[in-house]
Every structure is written in C-alpha cells, then in structure tokens.
Amino acid sequence: MAPTKANDAFVWQQFTNLGRPNPKKSKRYRCRHCQKDFAATSVGRPKEHLAVCEKWQAMQQQERQVRDDAGYLPSYSEAIQKKITEVGIQHISRDESHSFAYDAAAAIIAGGRPFSLFESRRWRYFFTRIKPGWKPPSRAVITRILPDFYQELRDEVCKRISSSECVITRWGSQYNSFFSLLRSRDPARDWSIRKDVRDELRSQDCPVLLPEAIRIIKDNSFWLKLETVIAVLKPVNEFQHASEADGAGIAYVVNRWLQIKHKWAEMRGADQFPDIPWDDIDAIFTARLDKQTYDIHWIADALRPDTTGPNSKRPPSVFARVQEYLRKQLKNDNEYHRALSEFTHFRMRTGGPDGLFNKHSAVYDDGFKPAMAWQCLLNQGSILASVAVKVMNTLANSVPSERSFSAISFIHTKARNRLTPMHDDMQAFIFMNDRVLDRLKDQKYAHKKRWADLEEKDWLELEDSYLELFVNAHGKKVWMDGAMAAINGDFEWEGVLQSTGDILYVGIEVESEV
C-alpha cells in the first residue's frame, strides 16, 4: 500500500532537490545527512536510501532513545518512519493489502467490536510496528466488507445445516407436526384408495416412495405410536404455552418442569401406554432439568408464597442453593443471617422478625402475585424482600429468538448506531453463528456416527450448539422421526424426547446424527 502524503513529505524533507542536470534526465536529490546524491522519480528510492544511511540511522536511534526514556508514544507517521529505518521499505501488493483488511474487518465484525476500533492512534501505531506501510481498515472499509463476510459465513452455516441428515426440531415444532400428521390420517386413507392412486401404483412409472407411503398409511401400528407420542408431548405443549403467557415470570419455571413430570407419572401409574420406556424418559428429563435450570430458578420457586406452609417441603439442595445465592447478594454478614432467618420463617409461616411472616400476613394473600407480595414486604423493611423482588422481576422467556434480539441490542450500541437495519442483521447473524461454528469444529465427536452413541453430557453440549446454529440461521429442517421409525420398525423414544429440552426455559433443536 502506498504511504500517505504526510509520510512522503517527511521523507522528502531529508533531501535537497538538485534539480535536473538535463531536461531529459530525472531530478537528482542529495541526502542532508551523508551528502550522497542520486536520481529519483518517486519517493521509493529516497526511502530505500534512508534505510541504509548510517548517519540517518544513528540520529534516529539517538532520538528514539530520548523519547523512550521519556515514555513518549510516537505519532502514526513517526512510527512509519521508525519502522522504515529499522527494516527498510516493505512493498505490499494490492491483493495482500486487501487480504489483511478483510481479515481485520472479520475480526471486528465477529467480535462485535466498534467499527472505528482501528482508527485510534495507538492501534495504528501497533499495526505499524508489525507491518509498516499497511494501513488498517477504517469504519467505512469495514462496512463495505460486511456483506461479503456475511455471505461467506452464511454459506458455511447453510452447508452445515444441509449436511445434517436428521435434525429434530425443538419440541414445539414436533408436537405441531405430529398432531397435524395425525389429523391427516383419514384424508390420507381416503387418498390411498383412490382409483388414480391405485392405477399409478400398478404402473411402470410408479414413484419409488409411493408404495412405502401407502404401506405406512395403512399401518395401524404407526398411527397408534403417533398417538402415543402426542400424548406424551401434550403436557409439555400445554405448559410451554403457559410459559409464554403474559406476565409469566421466573418463579414458575421449576413448577412447570415438575408439573410435566407429575403428568407423566400419572400416565405411568395408569399403565395407559405400556410400551413407553418410562425409565429412559425419566433419565432424559432429569438430565435436561439439571442442564437448563439454575440456582435462580429454584430460589424463585422457593420464594413463591403459595409453596409455603408446614407441610410444604423442599429438598435440602434447595436450601443450600438459597444460602449460596444470598451469600453472593448480601455482602454484610448481619444482613445475610437475617435474610436466611426470614427465609426459614417465610417457608414455615411462623412469624419471624416483626411478625412479617405470620400465617395471616398479606404476603400469603392469594390475590397477590409473588412479585407484588414481596414488594409489600420490602416496604416493611424485610432484608429478604430486597433480594426476592429482584428475583421475581426476572423474566423467563422460552422463545429462542430472544437471543437474537439480545445480540442486536448488544451490537447496535451508540458507537454503531449508524448501521442500517440490514447491516445490523448481518452483524447479529455473524456475531452469533461464528462462535457456534467454532464450537462445532471441535473434533471430539468425529469418531461418533450417531448422537445416540455419545455420552449424555456430550449430546447435551451438542444440542446446545445446534440450537444456536439453527435458530440463529432461521433454518428449520423438520424430520418425521415417527414415520421413519415406523418404516424401520424401531421407534426411538430418546430421540423424540430430547427435544423436550426447552421445556420451559429455552428452545432446543437437536441433530439426530453427528
């Protein structure tokens, strides 16, 4: 890349213009330091001379020593000249310069950094130390590179998605797909006995999949298995809708998980579906519960007034979580111990300090929502209420697209508020998917052929990665595991029920085969 005019002027100042000895010859210049003269048509020859001029080098070395001793940071142009005197001029081709600019812009975009990052004097000085003569990209250049980088990453994401042989979508999509398929049973049977369909089945040009499709339609066991899947997923669907209702807060997350487990326990006790491997389902459910609920969910559940009373018990692990959470939130030991005491009285409805938690307290009024109940106690001086109000006002949105909105809010800051909506969407796409692709490039799953061969902790991690990739890319690839299993005579409950992973907190999308 050609040096700037300011750098050229600095170089020319080190030489005396001797003019042209002959109109047909080039101008000649004399070094002000070593008095050597030579012909030159551009600034390149003078720069090369300065790089080997001993007197110039000695003078610059002395000046640098004085500045370094004083802690002086040179300007961009001075840094360029310093590097030139150390290693000489480095010629950079246009293609190489563009490649550097593209990689630098990609790092800025993927990291969600301000586009003006490289415009600061210190960054420019840093790059000059590494590669003299190269100018890092400005915000305008990065904006021009953004669409190309977006397309490159999008092609990689689409390739990853299209190469996935089987993808189980998040459970909500599965339930709707299964239910829609079940409702098409009678129309499908009517279609299978139509004369034109039977004639096509007997013809030589019969489509390859037509006989298999008709066999499945006439197979009663397939429809029975489909009804079973729908029955198992129905509680999940109902409580998912409840989690998306207006005002659904974090206090009800654990309760919805436990309600689903309770519904399944009732189905198991009634022996309604004897072919369902309930032990496997319980193991998957427990793994997802541990993976997707945190201390704050269990604490919020324990702080709900309607879960208290002498006969309402929680496992010891919940109390330990409360202790740890309060310790983090309350740095003062006196406040911590008082809050812990208040929590005990709150759970047992035994009065406590100032009688705030007696059984007739307004906090236990069914007309109050948990957040409002704790707000009332906060106004009465409760220490525990100061923590509970923060917890209860935390939203628990189960829609995975919320991650996209959060990313856009992070990216479209004041420093980048000039981005157009289209460019903002591009950067959000890149910011989210670039990190996911990095995780998926990990080769620790390479020797595995199916997700069922993975360890439990491995497929949980893999699910989370593919969740982000598929949701971020707005790509959905619905695969009817029920239909395929019916063809093979082997219905994989684990594959279907893994997709219940977002039971009430985030959506889950899973790849069936690695």
Secondary structure, 3 states (H helix, E strand, C coil): CCCCHHHHHHHHCCEEEEECCCCCCCCEEEECCCCCEEECCCCHHHHHHHHHCHHHHHHHHHHHHHHHHCCCCCCHHHHHHHHHHHHCCCCCCHHHHHHHHHHHHHHHHHCCCCCCHHHCHHHHHHHHHHCCCCCCCCHHHHHHHHHHHHHHHHHHHHHHHHCCCCEECCHHHHHHHHHHHHHCHHHHHHHHCCHHHHHHHHCCCCCCCHHHHHHHHHCHHHHHHHHHHHHHHHHHHHHHHHHCCCCCEHHHHHHHHHHHHHHHHHHHHCCCCCCCCHHHHHHHHHHHHHHHCCHHHHHHHHCCHHHCCCCCCCCHHHHHHHHHHHHHHCCCHHHHHHHHHHHHHHHHCEECHHHCEECCCHHHCCCCCHHHHHHHHHCCCCHHHHHHHHHHCCECCCCCCHHHHHHHHHHCCHHHCCCCHHHHHHHHHHHHHHHHHHHHCCHHHCCCCCHHHCCHHHHHHHHHHHHHHHHHCCCCCCCCHHHHHHHHCCCCHHHHHHHHHHCCCCCCCEECCC
